[in-house]
Amino acid sequence: MPYILKTYETGTTLSQTSDAPQATGGFEEYAQAGWVPAAAGLGLQRDGVYRLDDPMPGGVKRKIRIVAIGAGLNAFTYVRDGVA
């Protein structure tokens, strides 16, 4: 699975997905679905800072800030805050 959500402070893995991020139209804002375990049950905090890693060769580790959590769609929306 090419995207791994981790805590920012300790790098603990929270969830992963193979769904690609979808641009929302906001500056550096993306929605991403398909999290296992489900995003709604992870205890994510709105405005919380997390790390999103792409473990593929040359993949980027990004610092992200959660802006919305979609319980029914197993998705969340985030803003990229730079490289982790």
N, C-alpha and C positions, 0 to 999 in steps of 0.2 A: 504494500500500500504506500503510495508516494507522499502522503502528508501525515505528519505526526504532531499532535498538539501536546505541548509540555508546559509545566509550570515555568515561569520565567526565572524565579529565584534559584531553584534546585535542579531544574531539568528533568523532573519526574514526568514520565509519560502518562498522559491522561486519556487519550483517545487517538484513533487514526482513521483515515478515509482514503479511498482511491478516487473520490470525486474531485474534479478540478475546481478551483475557485472561479466564481462568476462575478465580473465587474458589475457594480450597482449603479454606476454613473457618478457617484461621489468621488472626490479626489482620494486615490489610494484606498478606496473602500470596496470590499469584496464580500460576497455571501458564499458559504461553502456548506454542503450537505453530506449526508452519508456516514456520519461519525459512528464508530463502534468502540466502546459503548456509546449509547445515544447522548447527544449533546445536552438534552434537557436534564439528564440525570447526573451530570458531572459537577454540579455546584458552581458553574461559571458565574462570575460577577460582571454585570454591566460596568463598563469603564475599567475592568480588570485588565492587567497586562500579562500576556502569555507569550510563549515561543511557539512558532510554527516551523517545523523542519521538513525539508524535502531531502530524504536520505539517498536519493539517486546520485550517481557520480556528478560532482559539480553542483549539487543542489544547494540552495540557499537556506540559511537559518534566519528567520525573520522575527523581529519583535512586533507583536500585534496588540491592539487594544480592542476588546469586545464592545460593540455598540448595540447589538440586539441578539436575543436568543429566541429562535423559533421552535417551540416545543413540538408542535404538530408536524413540522417538516424535518425534524432531526437536523437542524441547521443553525448556524449563527452567522452574524455579519460582523466584520471586523475592519479596522483601519490599520494599514501597515505603518508602523512607527520607526522603521529602520531595520538594520541588520543586527541580529542578536550576537 
